[in-house]
């Protein structure tokens, strides 16, 4: 399975987020990890437009929205909300 990182981000709370393009099944995978706590969540979605020179605006917006939701879910499971 060949994956390429499209974007990655870390925040002050220790959340690390990556969006990867899975070339084999033409999908994006968003992975959020709570560093040091051993918690992570991931979800995939199909590509709207192949990322020849980067993500299309629709895929980028969807990946960011998905990442925000996954961070919220981990936050909630930790009792931080």
N, C-alpha and C positions, 0 to 999 in steps of 0.2 A: 504494500500500500504506500503510495507516494503522496506526501503532504508537503505543502509550502505554506509558510507563515505569511499571512496577508497583513496583519497588524498585531501588536502586543502592547500591553499597558499594565502598569503596577500603580497601586495607590498607597497612601500613607497608612491605611488600616491593615495592609499586608495581603490584599487581594491581587492576584495576578490573573490577567485575562489575555487569552490568545484567540485569534481567529485564523483557522487554517483552511486552505483549499485542498480537498481530497481529489486528486486527479483521476483516480480509478473509478469513482462513482459520481464524479461531477457534482460535488456538494461542498458546502462550507460546514466546518465544525467550530463551535464556540466553546471554549473550555475556561472555566473560572475555578481558581484554586485559592483556598484560604491558607496562605503560607504559614507553616508551623502548627496548624491545627489538623492537618490530614483530611480536610474536607474539600471535595471538588464536585462540580456539576458540569455536564457537557450536554450539548444538544446540536443536532445537525439540521440543515435545510438545503433543498435543491438550489443549484445555481440558476439565476435568471439569465445571466449573460456571462460567457466564459471570460475569465480575467486575463485577457491578453496583455494589457498594460496596467492592470490594477482592477480593483472591484468597481463594478458599475454603481451608480448612486443608490439604486434600489437595494442591491445586495449589501452595500455598506450600511445603509440605514437599518436594514433588518438585523444585521449582525450586532450593531450597537444596541438596538432595542432588546435583542435577545440577551446580550451580555448584562445589561442593566437589570433585567428580570432575574437572571441567574444569581447575580450578586445579591439582590434583594432576598431571594429564596434562602441563600446561605446565611445572610444576616438574620433572617427570621428564625432559622433553625438554631442559631447561636443565642437567640433571645435578645438581640441587640436592638430590636424595634419596640 
